[in-house]
Amino acid sequence: MPVRPDDPQWLKDAYAEGRIDEKFVSLHRDMIAFTEKPLLGQPLEAESEDDFQDRLVAHAQLLGWRVMAVRRNVCVLRANGSTHRCTPWLYDGEGWLDLTFVRDRLVVAELKSESGRIRPEQEAWLAALKKAGVEAYLWRPSDWKTIEQTLK
């Protein structure tokens, strides 16, 4: 049986070997302190999507999930002076979900803040993935209990 990432000895070793980075340490100082039972705490409902994603990824990695996300890397300047960050996709990639998790199964999730709206392309990917038998979810910070159950 593989060592669980929520095991204090695993955490000590991972930190000593550099497998846990500074961002992980700063997000989870209570876990790095090697308390008897590491606590993640629940995201706040007002949490930004980026903060929610960081907390969720750290939680999933502690449970042994491999996680993949595509970083938005193009910034488009609009005529009105505002900017829009986007990802250049090939083929049908527009709207691909935020996170892909792999452990003993495949899980994909689109993350939104409590007030965030899902785009039609994201809805289409959710529907297509579910039809193909993939666990595909739309998660918000208020879904934390469901997220914990899904990823345990």
C-alpha positions in Angstrom: 0.0 0.0 0.0 1.5 3.4 -1.0 2.3 5.9 1.7 -0.5 8.5 2.1 0.4 12.1 1.5 -1.6 13.1 4.6 0.8 11.0 6.8 3.0 13.3 8.9 6.2 11.3 8.0 5.4 11.7 4.3 4.9 15.4 4.8 8.3 15.7 6.6 10.1 13.7 3.9 8.4 15.5 1.1 9.3 18.9 2.6 12.9 17.8 3.3 13.3 16.5 -0.3 11.8 19.6 -1.9 8.6 17.8 -3.2 6.5 20.3 -1.4 7.1 23.9 -2.6 6.9 27.2 -0.7 3.4 27.8 -2.0 2.2 24.6 -0.5 3.9 25.4 2.7 2.3 28.9 2.9 -1.1 27.5 2.1 -0.9 24.8 4.7 1.3 25.8 7.6 -0.9 23.8 10.0 -0.1 20.6 8.0 3.6 21.3 7.8 3.7 21.9 11.5 2.9 18.1 11.6 -0.1 18.2 13.9 -1.6 14.9 14.8 -4.4 15.3 12.3 -3.6 17.8 9.5 -6.5 20.2 8.9 -7.2 22.0 5.6 -10.0 24.1 6.8 -13.0 24.9 4.5 -12.8 27.5 1.8 -14.8 30.6 2.5 -17.8 31.1 0.3 -16.5 34.5 -0.7 -13.1 32.9 -1.7 -11.8 33.8 -5.2 -11.8 31.1 -7.8 -7.9 31.2 -7.9 -7.7 30.7 -4.1 -10.4 28.0 -4.2 -8.4 26.2 -6.9 -5.1 26.5 -4.9 -6.8 25.0 -1.8 -8.5 22.3 -3.7 -5.3 21.2 -5.5 -3.4 21.0 -2.2 -6.2 19.0 -0.7 -6.3 16.6 -3.6 -2.5 16.2 -3.7 -2.5 15.3 0.0 -4.9 12.5 -0.8 -2.6 11.1 -3.5 -4.3 12.6 -6.6 -2.2 13.7 -9.6 -3.6 17.1 -10.7 -3.4 18.9 -14.0 -4.5 22.4 -14.9 -4.0 24.5 -18.0 -2.7 28.0 -17.2 -4.2 30.9 -19.1 -1.3 32.5 -20.7 -2.5 35.0 -23.2 -3.7 38.4 -22.2 -6.0 40.2 -24.8 -6.5 44.0 -24.6 -10.1 44.9 -25.4 -11.1 48.0 -27.3 -12.5 49.5 -24.0 -9.1 49.2 -22.3 -9.9 46.2 -20.2 -8.0 42.9 -20.5 -9.1 39.3 -20.9 -7.0 36.3 -20.1 -7.5 33.3 -22.3 -5.9 30.1 -23.3 -5.0 29.4 -26.9 -6.6 26.0 -27.7 -6.2 23.7 -30.6 -9.1 21.8 -32.1 -12.1 21.5 -29.7 -10.3 22.6 -26.5 -12.3 25.8 -25.9 -14.1 25.5 -22.5 -12.1 22.5 -21.2 -12.6 22.2 -17.5 -10.2 23.8 -14.9 -8.8 20.7 -13.2 -8.1 17.0 -14.1 -7.5 14.6 -11.3 -6.1 11.1 -11.7 -5.6 8.5 -8.9 -7.6 5.3 -9.0 -10.0 7.0 -11.5 -10.3 10.1 -13.6 -12.2 13.1 -12.3 -12.5 16.5 -14.0 -13.9 19.7 -12.5 -14.9 23.2 -13.5 -14.4 25.6 -10.6 -16.5 28.7 -10.1 -16.8 31.2 -7.3 -20.2 31.4 -5.7 -21.3 34.0 -8.2 -19.4 32.7 -11.2 -21.3 31.7 -14.3 -20.5 28.7 -16.4 -20.0 29.3 -20.2 -21.8 27.3 -22.8 -18.5 25.7 -23.9 -17.9 24.5 -20.4 -21.4 23.1 -20.1 -20.8 21.2 -23.4 -17.6 19.6 -22.1 -19.3 18.7 -18.8 -22.2 17.0 -20.7 -19.8 15.2 -23.2 -17.5 13.9 -20.4 -20.5 12.7 -18.3 -21.9 10.9 -21.4 -18.6 9.2 -21.9 -18.6 7.9 -18.3 -16.1 10.4 -16.8 -16.8 11.9 -13.4 -17.2 15.5 -14.3 -18.3 18.2 -11.8 -19.1 21.9 -11.5 -17.7 22.9 -8.0 -18.1 26.0 -5.9 -16.6 26.7 -2.5 -19.9 25.9 -0.9 -19.6 22.3 -2.3 -16.6 21.6 -0.1 -18.2 18.7 1.8 -19.2 17.1 -1.6 -15.6 17.6 -2.9 -14.1 15.9 0.1 -16.4 12.9 -0.4 -15.6 12.7 -4.1 -11.9 12.8 -3.6 -11.5 10.7 -0.5 
